[in-house]
């Protein structure tokens, strides 16, 4: 059964996770400041569905390879999160969770990506707050995650909230992610 979400354009993102020591980390991109849409924002690697792709999972994997140099065969897709709409740009974003090995060297797309960020999930959870932001001159109160000077909000924050709803208790209990998610095979 397919999940439907409001949005004119289908898109997919990869939520790359890896376990290093006892800490689960997620990989994000910080978009370039000169981008027409979502400039300077932190997001998961992803983008618009292209005609001819087999499915949205293929879109997420293709975009992760294009944006950060993560080959599809280095990702073990372990599930999907709730699709979420983007409010301003009209996308229906379908997130796929993938396990990867730690210690990767990234190749960010010079056209789109200013920086690749690897953030511990515990730090993201600890940095959660509802904050007042001003976007396009309009004040909004929204869920955010702050780690250092990295502010995550919008669709990416909603995707993180869904992830934490599913695995958050594992992160809070005893302070370790050990055993919560572990790759069943090494990256090929």
C-alpha positions as CSV (number, residue, x, y, z in Angstrom):
1,X,0.0,0.0,0.0
2,X,1.5,3.4,-1.0
3,X,1.5,6.3,1.4
4,X,0.2,9.5,0.0
5,X,1.3,13.0,1.1
6,X,0.3,16.4,-0.2
7,X,2.7,17.9,-2.7
8,X,2.8,18.6,-6.3
9,X,6.2,17.0,-6.9
10,X,7.5,13.7,-5.6
11,X,11.0,13.7,-4.1
12,X,13.0,11.3,-1.9
13,X,15.8,11.6,0.6
14,X,18.2,9.2,2.1
15,X,18.7,9.3,5.9
16,X,22.2,7.8,6.1
17,X,23.0,6.4,9.6
18,X,26.1,4.8,10.9
19,X,27.2,3.5,14.3
20,X,30.6,4.7,15.6
21,X,31.5,3.3,19.0
22,X,28.3,3.5,20.9
23,X,26.9,6.5,19.0
24,X,24.5,6.6,16.1
25,X,25.2,9.4,13.6
26,X,23.2,10.8,10.7
27,X,24.7,12.4,7.6
28,X,23.3,15.7,6.3
29,X,24.2,18.2,3.6
30,X,24.3,21.9,4.1
31,X,23.1,23.5,0.9
32,X,25.1,26.3,-0.8
33,X,23.9,29.8,0.0
34,X,23.4,30.7,-3.6
35,X,20.9,28.0,-4.3
36,X,17.5,29.1,-5.6
37,X,15.6,26.9,-3.2
38,X,16.4,26.0,0.4
39,X,19.6,28.1,0.3
40,X,21.9,27.4,3.2
41,X,19.6,24.9,4.8
42,X,20.6,21.6,6.3
43,X,18.9,18.6,4.8
44,X,19.3,14.9,4.0
45,X,20.7,14.1,0.6
46,X,17.9,13.9,-1.9
47,X,15.8,15.5,-4.6
48,X,13.1,15.2,-7.2
49,X,12.0,11.9,-8.7
50,X,13.1,11.5,-12.3
51,X,10.9,9.9,-14.9
52,X,12.2,6.4,-15.7
53,X,13.5,5.7,-12.2
54,X,12.1,2.4,-10.8
55,X,10.9,4.0,-7.6
56,X,11.5,6.7,-5.0
57,X,14.1,4.5,-3.2
58,X,16.1,4.6,-6.4
59,X,15.7,8.4,-6.4
60,X,17.1,8.7,-2.8
61,X,20.1,6.5,-3.7
62,X,20.8,8.4,-6.9
63,X,20.6,11.8,-5.2
64,X,22.9,10.6,-2.3
65,X,25.5,9.6,-4.9
66,X,25.2,12.8,-6.8
67,X,25.2,15.1,-3.7
68,X,27.8,13.4,-1.4
69,X,29.4,10.7,-3.5
70,X,27.8,7.8,-1.5
71,X,27.5,4.8,-3.9
72,X,24.2,3.0,-3.8
73,X,25.9,-0.3,-3.1
74,X,27.4,1.2,0.1
75,X,23.9,1.6,1.6
76,X,21.7,-0.9,3.2
77,X,18.1,0.4,3.1
78,X,16.5,-0.7,6.3
79,X,13.1,1.1,6.1
80,X,11.2,4.2,5.2
81,X,9.8,7.0,7.4
82,X,6.5,8.9,7.1
83,X,6.4,11.0,3.9
84,X,6.4,14.7,4.6
85,X,5.4,17.8,2.6
86,X,7.6,20.9,2.1
87,X,5.4,23.9,2.9
88,X,6.9,26.6,0.7
89,X,8.1,24.5,-2.3
90,X,5.3,21.9,-2.7
91,X,7.3,18.7,-2.6
92,X,6.1,15.4,-1.2
93,X,9.3,14.0,0.4
94,X,9.7,10.3,0.9
95,X,12.5,9.4,3.4
96,X,14.4,6.1,3.3
97,X,16.7,5.1,6.1
98,X,20.0,3.5,5.1
99,X,22.9,2.1,7.1
100,X,26.4,2.9,6.0
101,X,29.9,2.2,7.4
102,X,31.5,5.0,9.4
103,X,34.6,6.8,8.2
104,X,33.6,7.5,4.7
105,X,35.3,10.2,2.6
106,X,32.7,12.5,1.0
107,X,32.6,14.0,-2.4
108,X,30.2,16.9,-2.1
109,X,28.5,18.2,-5.3
110,X,30.2,21.6,-6.1
111,X,26.9,22.8,-7.6
112,X,24.7,22.1,-4.5
113,X,26.5,21.2,-1.4
114,X,28.5,23.6,0.8
115,X,29.3,21.0,3.4
116,X,28.6,17.4,4.5
117,X,27.7,17.1,8.2
118,X,27.9,14.0,10.4
119,X,25.9,14.7,13.6
120,X,25.4,12.4,16.5
121,X,21.7,11.6,17.0
122,X,22.0,12.1,20.8
123,X,23.3,15.7,20.2
124,X,20.4,16.3,17.8
125,X,17.9,15.0,20.4
126,X,19.5,17.2,23.1
127,X,19.3,20.2,20.8
128,X,15.6,20.0,20.2
129,X,13.4,23.0,20.9
130,X,10.5,24.9,19.5
131,X,12.0,28.1,18.2
132,X,10.7,31.3,16.6
133,X,12.3,31.8,13.2
134,X,11.6,34.4,10.6
135,X,11.3,33.1,7.0
136,X,10.5,35.4,4.1
137,X,9.7,38.1,6.6
138,X,7.1,36.0,8.4
139,X,7.7,34.8,12.0
140,X,7.0,31.1,12.5
141,X,7.3,28.9,15.6
142,X,8.6,25.5,14.6
143,X,10.4,22.4,15.8
144,X,14.1,22.7,15.4
145,X,17.3,20.8,16.2
146,X,20.5,22.7,17.0
147,X,24.0,21.2,17.2
148,X,26.7,23.9,17.5
149,X,25.7,26.5,14.9
150,X,23.9,23.9,12.7
151,X,20.1,24.6,12.8
152,X,17.8,22.0,11.3
153,X,14.1,22.9,10.8
154,X,11.3,22.4,8.3
155,X,10.8,19.1,6.5
156,X,14.2,17.8,7.7
157,X,13.2,18.4,11.3
158,X,9.9,16.6,10.7
159,X,11.8,13.7,9.3
160,X,14.1,13.6,12.3
161,X,11.1,13.8,14.7
162,X,9.6,10.7,13.0
163,X,13.0,8.9,13.3
164,X,13.2,9.8,17.0
165,X,9.7,8.6,17.6
166,X,10.8,5.3,16.3
167,X,14.3,5.0,17.8
168,X,14.4,7.8,20.4
169,X,13.7,5.5,23.4
170,X,16.7,3.4,22.5
171,X,18.9,6.6,22.5
172,X,17.5,7.8,25.9
173,X,17.7,4.5,27.7
174,X,21.2,4.0,29.2
175,X,22.7,6.6,26.9
176,X,23.8,4.2,24.2
177,X,22.6,3.3,20.7
178,X,24.4,0.0,20.9
179,X,22.3,-2.7,19.5
180,X,19.6,-0.2,18.4
181,X,20.7,-0.3,14.8
182,X,23.7,-2.2,13.4
183,X,24.5,-3.0,9.8
184,X,23.8,-6.7,9.1
185,X,26.4,-6.6,6.3
186,X,29.4,-4.4,5.5
187,X,29.2,-1.9,2.7
188,X,29.9,-3.6,-0.6
